[in-house]
Amino acid sequence: MKQSTTFVGLDVHSTSITVAVLEPGARQPRISQIQNDTKSIRRTFQRLKRGTSLRCCYEAGPCGFELYRQLTAMGIHCEVIAPSLVPKKPGERIKTDRRDAAKLARLYRAGELTAIRVPTEDEEAVRDLIRARDDVRRDLMSARHRLSKFLIRHGRIYSQGAKWTQRHWHWIRDQAFDRRAELAVFEHYQLQVHLLLERLAALDKEIAAFAETPAYRDDVARLSCLRGISTLSAMTLIAELQDFRRFEHPRQLMAYVGIVPSERSSGQKRRLGAITKTGNTHARRILVEAAWSYRRRPARGPQARRLFEGQPPEVIALVQKSQTRLFGRYRHLVGKGKRSQVAVTAVARELCGFVWALMNHDHAA
């Protein structure tokens, strides 16, 4: 008997899943709700796949990819959808789990949804490690801010150079407070900063160890040749963007990290605005931070030559081209009166293109 295709839209939450089943020829899906646990999922989809070919989808979200992996292991086709690219009607003002699941089923059958690349479990584990490190980095910034502002409120203003150096820490430890409550707060803020510094160092060590493994070593070495890209930056880009070959053109990668200008054009008028800031925020931050280093002239010193060791001539030529072009791009934009932040964002966009070229070098060859 020839199998037909049934499309299933899933609205996934931590404790429940709303299931919208759109059978062949049906205009409206059948909707039900099940518990989000392995037993309920297996029982429901074993029943649904009898005599039909199932195609399931759900939006990427906080529940991760466990449902995708369970359905795939059962031999059921499943895709995870990019939420920001789901079409929305301007007049829609009611949002419920049932409506969301039914909408996914209908749009999925119509081919109007964009699927994301689901990372492997190993890739996701490394990505979680790097994101944990970023969480600690942001917590450390907040902890330092609280300690600094506490000292300022009590008239302890440091003016002897850069902050958070050894000299600055000596100055902090020399501060004394007469009141017991103030001393308790001061010690608490200091301890919080020191604990976060220890966690940051431990996570950096773990990330560096993964960077030396065969799965990452060559790609990290190649990306680290780019000015502004360290081992940590390279690992972040690799973990967040994963398979660079899925981007057929560098503009696709630029759009994915949200570093292309927004546009509102009509007729003969073309209006470009600020960058879209859609897609992967972690990769975008790394690229923009790296772009600031291209304010300086291209490097030709021993450190650059050390990074080039073991790299093919094509990679070295591409990296040198990036330094010359991006430095010139920054100088040109600033010379035209653009603010440095705008110029750096433009440089980051072109740097994204060089990252794409480096990561697709072997594939192109």
C-alpha positions, 0 to 999 in steps of 0.5 A: 500500500502506498504511504501518504504523508502526514504533517505534524506541528508541535508546540513544545513546553517543558511539561507538555507538547501540543500535537497538531496532526494534518492528514492528507487532504485535510484542511484543519489538523487534529489537535491533542496534548501529551506529556513531554516525557519519553514514554508518552512521546514514543506511544503517541508517535508509534500510533501516528506513524502506522500506515503513513509517512510522518513529517514533524516540526517544532520551533527551536527554543529552551527545550533544546533538541531532545525531542528531535533526537528521540523522534529521529531515533524512532525513524521519524522525519523531524525538523527544528524550525527557526522561530524568527523566520516563521511567517506571521499575519499582521492581524494575528492578535491571539496566540495559544499553544493549539493555534501555534501547533496548527499553524506550524503544521499548515506552514510546514505542509506548504513549505513555508518554514525554514529549518535550522541545523541541529548540532550533534550532541558533542557539538552541543556540549562544546557550545554549552561550555563556551556559553557557560564561559560567556555567562561567567564573563558577564557575571564577572563584569557585573561583580566588578561593577558592584565592587567599584560602585560600592567603593565610589559611594564611600569616596574610595576613587582609584586614579592611579591607572588602569583598573583590575590590574595587580596595582589596582587590587593592592589598592582595593585590599588596602581599603579599610572600613570601620562599620561592621556592615560595610566591611561585610559588604566589601568582603562579599563583593571582593570574594564574588569577583575572585570566585568568578575569576577562578571559574573563568580561568577553569573554563578557559582551561577546558576550552583550550583543551578542546581546541587541541583535539583533532575535531577543532585543532586545524580550524582553530589554528586557521582562524587564529591567523586572523587579527583579533581572533584568539583561540577562545574567539575561534572556538566560539565561532566554530561552536556557534556556526558549526558547519560553515559549508552550509552557507553557500555564499559569505553573504548568507553567513553575514545575514545569519549573524545579523551583521547586514544592514536592514532595508526598507525599499520601495519602487525606485527608493532604497533605504538602508538602516542599522544592522539587523542584529538577528541570528547568532548574537555570540558570533556577532559579538566576537566579530565586532570585538575582533574588528576593532583590532583593524584600526592598526596597520597590518602586522608583519612581526614575529607573532604573525609569522608564528601563527602562520606556521604550518598553514598553506600559502593560500591561507597566509595570502588570504589572511594578509589580504584581510589585514590590508583590506580591513585596515584600509576599509576602516581608514576610508570610512573614518576619513569620510566622517563615519563614527568609529562604531559604524566603521568597525561594524562595516569592518566586522561584516567584511571580516565575516566574509574572510572567516567564511573563506578560510573555513571553506578553503579545504572544501573549495580546494 
